[in-house]
Amino acid sequence: MDTASVNREVKDKLFCYIFGNEKNKQWTLELFNAVNGSNYTDPNEITYTTIDDVIYVKRKNDVSFLISGYINLYEQQSTYNPNMPVRALIYAGMLFSAYIENNGLSLYSRKRLKLPTPKCICFYNGTDYQEERKVLKLSDSFEKEADIELSVLMLNINMGNNEDLLNACKPLMNYSWFVEKVRTLSKEMGIKEAVDIAIDEMPENFAIKGFLRKNKSEVELLCITSFDERDEKCIRDEGFEEGFEKGVKGTISIAQKLGQTKEQTISLVQKQYEMTQEDAEKYVNMYWDEK
């Protein structure tokens, strides 16, 4: 697998790893406050509700959580996606269904249900130009006038954009700095080297530096194991099966070089390629270098 450029999935997963992590609730709270202009102080008020891709195969959102009567759907994108409102509609349906069941509510009650208020945000940090703020509407996808509406606020979080937001949430600013640094370095070297240098050169006062350094192996994997645009083109041009096999083999090779165990690699492949544990074990056993 060619690892010379930052791929789209990399930043998606890294964003989740930072802001959807139980250990980092304080950072998630800071992000919520920055987006909403609020000043909540207790991170324990946050309850993560991110959809489990084991239950909903191929239907996993990035980060979602409950706090103070709001259910927040946060998506990160490194390519502009005008279909975010459609995705948010699907995710919201799943999340509200789980909320109703978990709280013993009934859709058939004679009383109106009281539900948390949804807030849908898309954080954009791709290389194509996008304005700082843009509202995407579900109704734009309908051919005719519709009776339902859903809006997603897209925020450009690349360095130099939405500076008030980045200054209000230092972990988000740190994340944006890191992505830009890796993106720049990867033009001259492989992703692993770029990640290592970016972490080393990150200012000591950056909130996320200790977390990235402590979890460097995981961060490196997040920044290597997904297909880049050339891998996706390979799948289109050479056929799905051949491209898929190449991607799985490359992932296993990189994981092994980074010191991951067979069990850890099986789990990684299973999640990365949305396959059963049995199939993941088959691929790992097939491509594992026993030397």
C-alpha positions as CSV (number, residue, x, y, z in Angstrom):
1,M,0.0,0.0,0.0
2,D,1.3,3.4,-0.9
3,T,1.5,5.5,2.3
4,A,3.0,8.7,0.8
5,S,-0.1,10.8,1.1
6,V,-2.7,11.5,3.8
7,N,-6.0,9.8,2.9
8,R,-9.5,10.9,3.5
9,E,-10.4,8.2,6.1
10,V,-7.3,9.0,8.2
11,K,-8.6,12.3,9.5
12,D,-12.1,10.9,10.0
13,K,-10.8,8.2,12.3
14,L,-8.4,10.4,14.1
15,F,-11.1,13.0,14.8
16,C,-13.2,10.2,16.4
17,Y,-10.2,8.9,18.4
18,I,-9.7,12.3,19.9
19,F,-13.2,13.7,20.4
20,G,-15.2,10.4,20.7
21,N,-13.0,8.9,23.4
22,E,-14.4,8.3,26.9
23,K,-11.0,9.4,28.2
24,N,-11.3,12.8,26.5
25,K,-14.7,13.9,27.6
26,Q,-13.2,17.3,28.6
27,W,-12.2,17.9,25.1
28,T,-15.6,16.9,23.7
29,L,-17.1,19.3,26.2
30,E,-14.8,22.1,25.1
31,L,-15.8,21.4,21.5
32,F,-19.5,21.5,22.3
33,N,-19.0,24.8,24.2
34,A,-17.1,26.4,21.4
35,V,-19.7,25.4,18.8
36,N,-22.6,26.6,20.9
37,G,-21.2,29.5,22.8
38,S,-22.0,27.7,26.0
39,N,-20.0,27.3,29.2
40,Y,-20.7,23.9,30.6
41,T,-18.0,22.7,33.0
42,D,-18.8,19.1,34.0
43,P,-17.6,16.6,31.3
44,N,-19.4,13.8,33.2
45,E,-22.7,15.3,31.8
46,I,-21.7,13.9,28.5
47,T,-23.1,10.5,27.4
48,Y,-21.7,9.2,24.2
49,T,-24.3,7.7,21.8
50,T,-22.1,7.0,18.8
51,I,-23.7,4.3,16.6
52,D,-22.1,0.9,17.0
53,D,-21.0,-0.5,13.5
54,V,-21.3,-4.0,14.9
55,I,-25.0,-3.5,15.2
56,Y,-25.6,-1.3,12.2
57,V,-23.2,-2.6,9.6
58,K,-21.8,0.2,7.3
59,R,-24.0,2.7,9.3
60,K,-21.6,4.3,11.8
61,N,-21.5,8.0,12.5
62,D,-18.4,9.8,13.7
63,V,-19.3,11.1,17.2
64,S,-22.6,11.7,18.9
65,F,-23.4,12.5,22.5
66,L,-26.1,13.7,24.8
67,I,-25.7,16.7,27.1
68,S,-28.2,19.0,28.7
69,G,-31.2,18.1,26.5
70,Y,-29.2,18.1,23.2
71,I,-28.2,15.2,21.1
72,N,-25.2,16.2,19.1
73,L,-24.2,14.6,15.8
74,Y,-20.7,15.5,14.9
75,E,-19.2,14.4,11.5
76,Q,-15.8,15.1,10.1
77,Q,-15.2,15.3,6.4
78,S,-12.1,15.9,4.3
79,T,-14.1,16.0,1.1
80,Y,-17.1,18.2,0.6
81,N,-20.3,16.0,0.9
82,P,-23.6,17.7,0.0
83,N,-25.4,14.6,1.2
84,M,-24.5,15.1,4.9
85,P,-28.1,16.0,5.7
86,V,-29.3,12.7,4.3
87,R,-26.8,10.9,6.4
88,A,-27.7,12.9,9.4
89,L,-31.3,12.0,8.9
90,I,-30.4,8.3,8.9
91,Y,-28.2,8.6,11.9
92,A,-30.8,10.7,13.8
93,G,-33.4,8.0,13.2
94,M,-31.1,5.3,14.7
95,L,-30.2,7.5,17.6
96,F,-33.7,8.5,18.5
97,S,-34.8,4.9,18.1
98,A,-32.2,3.8,20.7
99,Y,-33.1,6.7,23.0
100,I,-36.7,5.8,23.0
101,E,-36.0,2.2,23.7
102,N,-33.3,2.9,26.4
103,N,-35.6,5.3,28.2
104,G,-38.7,3.0,28.2
105,L,-40.7,5.4,26.0
106,S,-43.5,4.4,23.6
107,L,-44.2,5.8,20.2
108,Y,-47.8,4.8,20.7
109,S,-48.3,6.8,23.9
110,R,-51.2,9.3,24.0
111,K,-48.7,11.7,25.5
112,R,-46.3,13.6,23.3
113,L,-42.7,12.4,23.7
114,K,-40.1,14.7,25.0
115,L,-36.9,14.1,23.0
116,P,-33.4,15.8,23.1
117,T,-32.9,18.5,20.6
118,P,-30.6,17.4,17.7
119,K,-27.6,19.5,16.7
120,C,-25.9,18.4,13.4
121,I,-22.4,19.7,12.7
122,C,-19.9,18.8,10.0
123,F,-16.3,19.7,10.5
124,Y,-14.5,20.1,7.2
125,N,-10.7,20.0,6.8
126,G,-10.1,19.0,3.2
127,T,-7.7,20.6,0.7
128,D,-10.4,21.9,-1.6
129,Y,-11.7,25.4,-0.9
130,Q,-14.8,25.7,1.2
131,E,-16.2,28.7,2.9
132,E,-15.9,29.0,6.7
133,R,-19.6,28.3,7.4
134,K,-22.2,26.7,5.2
135,V,-25.7,25.4,6.0
136,L,-26.6,22.2,4.1
137,K,-30.3,21.4,3.9
138,L,-32.1,18.1,3.4
139,S,-34.7,19.7,1.3
140,D,-32.1,20.5,-1.4
141,S,-32.0,16.7,-2.1
142,F,-35.8,16.4,-2.8
143,E,-37.2,16.8,-6.3
144,K,-40.3,18.5,-5.0
145,E,-41.4,20.5,-1.9
146,A,-41.1,18.4,1.2
147,D,-42.8,18.3,4.6
148,I,-39.6,17.5,6.5
149,E,-36.4,19.5,6.9
150,L,-33.0,18.9,8.5
151,S,-30.0,21.3,8.5
152,V,-26.3,20.5,8.9
153,L,-23.9,23.3,9.8
154,M,-20.6,22.8,8.0
155,L,-17.6,24.5,9.6
156,N,-14.2,24.8,7.9
157,I,-11.6,23.9,10.6
158,N,-8.5,24.2,8.5
159,M,-5.9,26.6,10.0
160,G,-6.8,30.2,9.2
161,N,-10.5,29.5,9.1
162,N,-13.1,30.0,11.9
163,E,-10.3,31.3,14.2
164,D,-12.8,32.2,17.0
165,L,-13.9,28.6,17.1
166,L,-10.4,27.2,17.0
167,N,-9.3,29.6,19.8
168,A,-12.3,28.7,21.9
169,C,-11.4,24.9,21.6
170,K,-7.7,24.4,21.9
171,P,-7.9,20.6,21.3
172,L,-9.7,21.3,18.0
173,M,-7.0,23.8,17.0
174,N,-4.3,21.3,18.0
175,Y,-6.0,18.7,15.8
176,S,-6.2,21.0,12.9
177,W,-2.5,21.9,13.3
178,F,-1.5,18.3,13.4
179,V,-3.5,17.3,10.3
180,E,-2.0,20.2,8.3
181,K,1.5,19.3,9.6
182,V,1.2,15.7,8.6
183,R,-0.3,16.6,5.3
184,T,2.6,18.9,4.5
185,L,5.3,16.5,5.7
186,S,3.8,13.5,3.9
187,K,4.6,15.2,0.5
188,E,8.3,14.4,1.2
189,M,8.1,11.2,3.3
190,G,5.9,8.3,4.4
191,I,2.9,8.7,6.7
192,K,4.6,7.0,9.7
193,E,7.6,9.3,9.5
194,A,5.3,12.4,9.1
195,V,3.2,11.4,12.1
196,D,6.3,10.9,14.3
197,I,7.9,14.3,13.3
198,A,4.6,16.1,13.6
199,I,4.1,14.8,17.2
200,D,7.7,15.7,18.1
201,E,7.4,19.2,16.6
202,M,4.1,19.9,18.1
203,P,4.4,22.7,20.7
204,E,4.6,21.3,24.3
205,N,1.6,23.4,25.4
206,F,-0.7,21.7,22.9
207,A,-3.4,19.9,24.9
208,I,-3.5,16.8,22.7
209,K,0.3,16.3,22.4
210,G,0.6,14.0,25.4
211,F,-2.3,11.9,24.2
212,L,-0.9,11.5,20.7
213,R,2.5,10.7,22.1
214,K,1.2,8.1,24.5
215,N,-0.9,6.5,21.8
216,K,1.5,7.0,19.0
217,S,1.2,3.4,17.6
218,E,-2.6,3.8,17.4
219,V,-2.2,7.2,15.8
220,E,0.2,5.8,13.3
221,L,-2.2,3.1,12.4
222,L,-5.1,5.5,12.1
223,C,-2.9,7.5,9.7
224,I,-1.8,4.6,7.5
225,T,-4.4,1.8,7.3
226,S,-7.2,3.3,5.2
227,F,-7.2,3.5,1.5
228,D,-5.9,6.7,0.0
229,E,-7.3,8.2,-3.3
230,R,-4.9,6.1,-5.3
231,D,-6.0,2.9,-3.6
232,E,-9.6,3.8,-4.3
233,K,-8.7,4.4,-8.0
234,C,-7.0,1.0,-8.0
235,I,-10.2,-0.6,-6.8
236,R,-12.2,1.1,-9.6
237,D,-9.7,0.4,-12.3
238,E,-8.4,-3.1,-11.4
239,G,-11.6,-4.5,-10.0
240,F,-13.0,-4.5,-6.5
241,E,-11.6,-7.9,-5.4
242,E,-8.0,-7.2,-6.4
243,G,-8.0,-3.8,-4.9
244,F,-9.7,-5.1,-1.7
245,E,-7.1,-7.9,-1.3
246,K,-4.3,-5.4,-1.8
247,G,-5.7,-3.1,0.8
248,V,-6.2,-5.9,3.4
249,K,-2.7,-7.3,2.8
250,G,-1.1,-3.8,3.1
251,T,-3.0,-3.2,6.4
252,I,-1.8,-6.4,7.9
253,S,1.8,-5.8,6.8
254,I,1.9,-2.3,8.3
255,A,0.2,-3.4,11.6
256,Q,2.8,-6.2,12.0
257,K,5.7,-3.7,11.3
258,L,4.2,-1.5,14.0
259,G,4.4,-4.3,16.5
260,Q,0.7,-5.2,16.7
261,T,-0.2,-8.7,17.8
262,K,-2.2,-11.1,15.6
263,E,-5.2,-10.6,17.8
264,Q,-4.9,-6.8,17.6
265,T,-4.5,-7.0,13.8
266,I,-7.5,-9.3,13.4
267,S,-9.6,-6.7,15.3
268,L,-8.3,-3.9,13.2
269,V,-9.0,-5.7,9.9
270,Q,-12.4,-6.7,11.1
271,K,-13.4,-3.1,11.8
272,Q,-11.5,-1.5,8.9
273,Y,-13.1,-3.7,6.2
274,E,-16.4,-4.4,7.9
275,M,-16.0,-8.2,7.8
276,T,-16.7,-11.0,10.2
277,Q,-14.1,-12.1,12.8
278,E,-13.8,-15.4,10.9
279,D,-13.0,-13.7,7.6
280,A,-10.5,-11.3,9.4
281,E,-8.7,-14.3,10.9
282,K,-8.5,-15.9,7.5
283,Y,-6.9,-12.9,5.9
284,V,-4.5,-12.3,8.8
285,N,-3.4,-16.0,8.8
286,M,-3.0,-15.8,5.1
287,Y,-0.8,-12.7,5.0
288,W,0.9,-12.8,8.4
289,D,4.7,-13.0,8.1
290,E,5.9,-15.6,10.6
291,K,9.6,-14.9,10.2
